[in-house]
């Protein structure tokens, strides 16, 4: 139903590089970019503009404002957030949400992904040797870094650092006043190939969902909206944190059905059991 139409990608961080080719091939559309819409007004990773709402609400607002600005019907927006994994707090993760909106048909299709494929990290650093070690671990210089005087500094921030000479220069500039600097990974998509790869996977999943019609009303967007954990442990039979059931739901008419054992596993290895392997 979307073939031949134009789809607005609401982004200022180069996400169209992975989103546009996939959407054009998968839906037969032509993608255009929101070049005059500053999405940083809705929040920045470095905190100069605080994100007022959660990722989903922000993504919806982003695509809605973009479509309104360009007086367009079809649009895509993505929002990411980074932090400890909900099940394994010592592992950082990347949660990405992507919205496809059709204003003409009052349709909103949402997909998300939670990935441990991320270089997300930050540290207070005093010495060059520690800086070089941090940078190497953060996959610099293919992945950019950010430096500021301290974690809470929202004014003196140097972003998008992608070469060693500039990194050292910025580091010494920032540590003048306090003897240390706060160094963090730049999580903006155009400066972070790992995040861009996760966005690419999310885009593929969203396209698959859009191309999946609802068995009841035949609207596009029938897919997983919720998961139920509790796949039993193969050794003790206790419920684990692995997925037992996928709940598939239509975002238009809200028809839903459950799919048990979605990964074709009826039991989970004991290594993932909180009782057998606490």
N, C-alpha and C positions, 0 to 999 in steps of 0.2 A: 504493500500500500504506500510505501515511501519512495519507490523508484522514480527517478526523474526529478525529484525535489532537491532544494538546497537546504543544507543543515549548517547552522551556525555553531562553531566551536568557540565557547567562551573561555579564553585563556590568554595570558600574556607571557607565559613561561615556556613556550615552544612545544606544548603537548600535541599540537596538530601534526607534528612530524610522525607520530605513531598512530594517532587517532584517525586522521583523515584518510590515509590509504586503506585502512581496514574497513572503515565505514563505507567508503566509495565502492570497494569491492564487494563487501558483504550485503549492502542494501541498495546498491545502484544509485546512490545519491551523489551530489556534488557538495563538497564542504567549503565553507567560507569562514574567515577568521574575524573575531571581534577586536580589530586593531585599535579602536578608540575607547575601549572600556578597560579601566584600571581595576583589575580584580583585587589588587592589594588593599583597596578601600574596605574590603570585607575582612581583612586580617592578614598578618604576615607571620612567618615562622619565627622571626627575630623579635617580635613583640612591640615594634613601634606602633602598630595598629593591632589592638587586641581583637581576636575573633569573638564576637558577642554571643554566638550560638554554637551548637555542636556541628559536627562535620556535615551531617545530612541536611540540617536546616540551612547551613551556609551554602551548600551545593545547590539546593533548590532556589535559594535567593539569588545566587550567582547567575544561573541559567535564566531565571525569570527576568532579572534586570537586563541581561544581555538581549533577550528577545524583545523586551519592551523598547530598549534603546534603538535597536535595528528594525523594529516593526516587522518581526519575522515570526513564523509559526513553529519551526523545528529547531531545536538546539540541544547542545551537549555541554555539560560542565562536570568537572572533577574536583574533589577536595581530598587532601591527604592529611593524616595526623600520625605522629610518631611517639613511641614510648615503650614501656615494658610490655611484653607479651602477657595477656590476661591469665594464661595458664602456667606460664614459666617466666616469672617476673625478672629473672636475671638475663633474659634474652630480649634484645630490642626488636621491635616489629614495626611494620608499615601498614596502616589501615587506609585503604583507598576506597572512596565512594564515587560512583559515576551516575549521572542522571541524564536520561534522554527524555525531552519534553516535547509534546505535540499540543500546542495551545488550541489549535483548531478542533481537535477531537477530545480535548480535556483529558489527555493521557500523559502519565508520568511513569517511566520505567526505570527502576533503580537496580544497580548491581554493586556489590562490594567484594573486596578481597582483603584478607589478612595475611601478610607475608613476613617471614623472618629474613627475607632477602633484602637487607638494608645495611648501610654503613653508618647509620645514625649513632652519633656519639659526641661527647663534649668533655672538656677538661680544663682545669686551671693549670697553667704551665709557666714555669719560671726559667727553664734553661733550654738552650737550642737543641741539645741532644734529645730532651723529652719531646720537644716540638716535632723534630724529625721522626721520632718513633710514632708519635700520634698520627702524623700526616701519612706515613707509610701504611699504618693500620686502617686509615680512612680511605685508602685507595687514591690518594693525591699523587699526581696532579690531574688524573682523568676525572676525579670528583673534586669539586671546588670546596674551599674552606671559608669560614667566616671568623674574624677576630674582633673582639671588643675588650674594653678595659676589665670588665667584670660581668658576671652572669646577668645582673640586673640593669646594666647600662643599655639604654635605648636610644642614645644619641650618638655616641662615638662608635660606629660600627663600620667595618670594612668587609664587604661581601664579594663573592665571586672571585676569590683568589685562586689562580690556576697555574702559577709558576713559582719555583723555589725562591728566586730572587725577591719577588714581591712579597712572598710569605714571610721571609726573614725581616724584610724592611717593615712590614706592618706589625710584626710581632714586637720588634724593638721599639717601635713608635708607641704601641699600646702599653708596654710594660714600664714606661718611664716613671709614671706617677706612683705605682703600687708594687713594682718589682715582679709583677706577673701579668699574664694576659689570659683571657678566656677564649679558648679556641673551640669551634664547633663545625660540624659538617654542614655544608650548604645544601638544604633539602629541596630547593627549587628545581623543578624537573629539568630545565635546560642545562643545569650544572651538575646533575646527578644521574648518570646513565643507568645505575641500578634501579633507582626509582622509576625511570622512564620505562625500563623493562617490565616492572610490575604493572604500570599503567597500560602497557601494551597487552598484557595478559588479561587485565580487567576489561579492556575494550573488546577483546575477542569474546569474553563471557557475556558482555552486555549485548553484543550483536547476536549471539546465539539465543539469548533470552528474547530479544525483539522479534527474531524470526520464529519464535515458538508460540503458536496461537493457543488461546484458552480453549479447552474442550467444551466449555459451556457457552461463552459468548463470542468466541473466535477472535477476540481482540489480541493484538500482539503483546508479548511480555509475560507469558506464563512461565514461571521458574521458581527456583528456591528462594523463599523469603524468610525461612526460619529453619534451624536445625535442632534436633533433640538428641542430647548426648545419652550415653549409657550402654554402649556396646559391651557385652559381658566379657570378663576376663576368661581366657581359655583355661587358666589354671584354677582359680578359686570361684569363678562365676560372678564376682562382684561387678557392678556397673563401673565402667571406666569413663574417661572424658572424651572418648572417641565417639563419632557420630553413629547413632542407631537409626535415626529417621530424618529424612529431609521432608519439610513441609513445602509443597509447591502451591503458589497462590497467584491468582490473576489480580493485577493491580487496578483493573477496571471494574469488574463485577464482584471481586473478592471470593470467587469460587476457589476452593482449595482441595487438595488431596495429599495423602501421606505416602511416601516411598520408603519402605523399610529396607535396611541394608544397602544403602545407595552406593557403597564402594565394594559391593559384592563380597563382603566379609560378614560372617555371622558371629565371630568371636574376635577378641583383640589379644595380641601378644601380652604376656604377663609383664614385660618390661614397661608397658604403659599403664599398669595398674597401680593405683595409689596404696593398695593394701599389700600386694606382693612385692612392690618395688617403691616404697615410700620415699 
